[in-house]
Amino acid sequence: MTIIPYYESAEDPNTGEITYSSPVGLPTPAEIRRRWCFGLHLTDQYGQPMDDQDILGYLMSAVKDTERQLGIFLKPTVIRCNAEGRGLDQGEDYEVEESPYDYDAQRWQNFGFLQLRQRYVIKMEAFKLVAYGGQVSVDFMQYPDWTKLYKKSGQLHVVSKSGGVPMLGGYPSGYNTAPFAAPLLSRTPQVFHVDYTAGLTKEQLTEDIRTVVGKQAAITTLGVAGTAVLAGVSNYSLSLDGVVESVQTTASATSTTYSAHIKQLQQEVDSFFDPKHGGARTKIRGFTMGGI
């Protein structure tokens, strides 16, 4: 699985100007300026414009905060089990490392049930039952007809062709439990090893999620830009040869130039995540009854 970045940069060979794009469909610095900071001068008191690289940093912070609140990745993310122990390189072979999953006999009897930690599974690359000595007892990928994956909920079910649930403590047809000195206990920790890719594809990234990322990035952008222009100054006057010019601003000792716009954006972001308004996390991820 190829690792897809959140953002890519490109330099214009003629002007040397660097532009940023998102192969996964997230808002870009140019879009922040155009949509959520429209008509506002993102410059300091000397007219120096804010750099797109700074806005990109605010965007990445907004992306991570949105992922945390929704409980999903906003792009396809490569997840590997025990990656460090396998000698895999983060950033090249994988992005997120996970520990193995526990075996619970009661859950397993529910059609070989296993709940993955991440939702919106795009693809499962490996699914194995591994003994403590490192031997692979069962490679479930060799039985593709037995494994049922519910991508949105991140749930796995293992059901044999005969319709039964393979009992891992016994000796079902085609299985080898020899690496275990004894059958699995009713609860056996860290024996299921799963490699998979999870997150939203570009097509699944809805406009409301893009918008809340853009608004969060705009809040930080405007906060910095507003402080750089007449920070803490509510009014000033200039007198020259008897001519007096007086300027009243929306800034004060406790607010910045763009405070009103920031407040509006923050209210819209809070409403998006607020459980009282439907709760975006529940809509996207579903009800969470507990952790793994």
N, C-alpha and C positions, 0 to 999 in steps of 0.2 A: 504494500500500500504506500503510495507516494504521499509525503507530508505536504499539505497545502497550507501556505502561510495566510495569516489574516490580511496582511497588506504587502504590496510590492512597490518598489520605487523604480523610476526610470529617469534618466538624464537626457535632456534635449541636446543633441550633438552641436547644434548651432548656437543656442543661447546659454547652455549649461544649466538651465533651469531644471529642478528636480520636481517631478509630479508623483503623486501617490495614487495607486488604484487598489481595489480589493477584489481578488479573484473569487471570493465567496459572497460578494454582494453587500458588504457592510458600507455604511456611510464613509465618505472620504473627507479630507480637509477642505477640498474645494466645495463639497456639498454643505459642510458646516457654514462656510462663509455665505453661500448662496441661499440656503433655506432657513437656517435658524439664527443667522446673524445678518440677515438681509438689510442693507442700508446703513449698517453700523460700521464705523471706521475702527478696525482692529489695529490701531497704531498707538504709540506712546506719545507723550507731550511734544516730542521732537519730530513726529511724523514717521517714525520708523515702524514699518508694518510687522505684525506678528508672523513668525516663521511657521510654515506649514508643518515642519518637523515637530514643533511644540504642540500644534493642534493634533498631530498624529499621536503624540503621547497621551493627550487628554482622551482621545478616542479609544486607545487601548485600555486605559483605566476604566472607561465607561463600558467597554465590552466585557471586561473581567467582572465588573460589578453586576452587570446584567446576567451573565452566566451564573454567578453565585446566587442571585435572587431567584432566577428561574429554575436552577438545578439542571441545566443542560448546557452543552457546548454550542456556540453559535457557528461552528464550522465542523467539518469532518475531522475528528481527532483520533489519532492512532494510540490505542491502549494496549500495553503488554504486561503480562503477568511475570513477576520476578525478573524484570528486565535487567537490572544491575547484576544479578547473579548469573544471568545468561550471557553477560558480556556485551549487551546491546548499548549503542550510543544514543543518548537522548538528543533529539533534534535531527537525527539522521534515521535511526531505526524506529523510534517511537517518540511520543510526546508526554504521555502519562503512564506511570507505573502503578500497577495494582498488585495486592497480595492475593494468594489463592482463596477460593471460597470454601466454606465449611460444608460437610455432609451432615444433613439432618434427616434421620430416617422418616420422621413424621411428614416433613415436607416432601421428601422423595416419593413417598407413597401416593402423593397427590399428582399422579402422572409424571413422575420424575422431574419435579419442579425445582427450578433454580432462578432466583431473581438477581439479575446483573445490577451493578451499582450505577451505571449510567443508562440514560434512556435515549430513545431515538437511535437504536442500533442500526447502522448502515450495512455492516457486514461482519460476520464472525469468521476469523481466520484459524482459530484453534480451540478445541474443547477436549480436555483430557482428564482422566482420573489418574493421579500420580501418587505412588506410595512414598513413604517417608525416606526411603533409600534412593529415591529419584527415578525408580523404574515406572514406566508407563503401564498401568494396569489395563486401562481402556482408552482407546482413541476413538471418541465418538464421531469424529469427522469421517471415519471409515464406514459409518452407518448413517448416511445422509437422510435416508428415508425414516429413520427413527427420531431424528431431532427436529422439533418444531420451534421456530423462533418467532416471537411476537415483537416486531421491531420497535413499535411506539412505546410499549410498556417495558421493554428490555427483559422479557421473561422467556425462559427456556423450559421445554418439556421434552422428556425422552420416553417414547413409547415404542415398543417393539412391533414388528409387522403383525404379530398375532394379537396385538391390542393390549398386551400386558405391560407392566412396568418392570424393567430389568432390576432384579434384586441384587445389589452389589455385594451383599454378604454371602451370596450363594454362588452357584456356578451355572448361570444361564448360558444358553447356546451361543457360541461365538465370543464369549467373554473369558478372560484369563485373570483370576484373582490370586494366582500363585504368589505374587510379590508380597501379599499380606500374610503374615504368620497366622492371623485369625481373621474371621469376618469383621467388617467394619462395625464399630460401636454405634450406638444409636445417635451419637453426635461425635463426629471426627473432624477436627479442625484442619483447614488448609489442604484439601486434597483435590479440589477441582481447579484446574488451570485453564483460564480462558483468555484468548487474545481476540480483540475485536476493535472495530472502528465505530465510534458513536458521535452524535451531534447532528446539527441541522445541515442539510444540503443547501445549495444556493436557491433551489426551487422551494424549499420549505421555509426559508427565512422570510417571514411575512413582513409587510410594511409597518405594522404597529411595533414590531420588535426593532426594526431598523430605526424607526422614529424615536423610540425611547433611548436608544444608544446615542443617536444624534443630539437629542435634547440634553442628555447628561453631559456630553462632551461640550456642548454649547454653554452650559452653565459654568463650567470651569473656565472655558475660553473667555467668556464675557466678564467673569469675576476678575481674571488677571488683566484683561484689557481695560476694564473700568477703573481699576486701581492705578493703572499707569497714566491715566488722563485725569488731572485735577483731583487726585485722591484726597478726600477729606475736606474739599473746598466747596462750600455751598454757594458762595457768590464772591465776585471780585469786581473792582472798578479801576479804570485807568483814566488819568487826567493829563491832558497835554494842551498847553496854550489856551486854557479856559474851556476846552471841550472835554466833557466827561462821558466815558462809556462804562456802563454797568452791565454785568452778565450774571444771571441767576442760573444755577445748575441744579440738577437733581441729586448731586452728591452731597454728603455731609460727613461729619466725623465718624459716623457709624454705617454709612452706606456708600456705594460707588455709583458711577455714572449710569450703569445699566441695571441697577438693583431692581427696578420695577419689572423689567423683562425677565431677569433671573428668577424673580419670585413667581411669575406666571409659569415659566418652564418647570420650576421645581414642583409646583402644585400639580401640573399635568403628569410629571414622572411619578410622584407619590400616588396619584389616583390610579395609574396603570398597575402598580404593584399592590395596592391596598386590597386586602381580602373583602372589605365591605363593598367593593365595586366589582366583585367577581373573582379577583385574585388571579393575576396572570400566571403565577406558578402552578396553581391547581389546573388551570385551563391547558397549559402546555405539558406539564409533567404528570398530572393526575394526582390523586390523593396519596399522601405519604403517611403510612401508618407506623413506620419505624425505620431505623437505620440498619445497615449491615456492617 
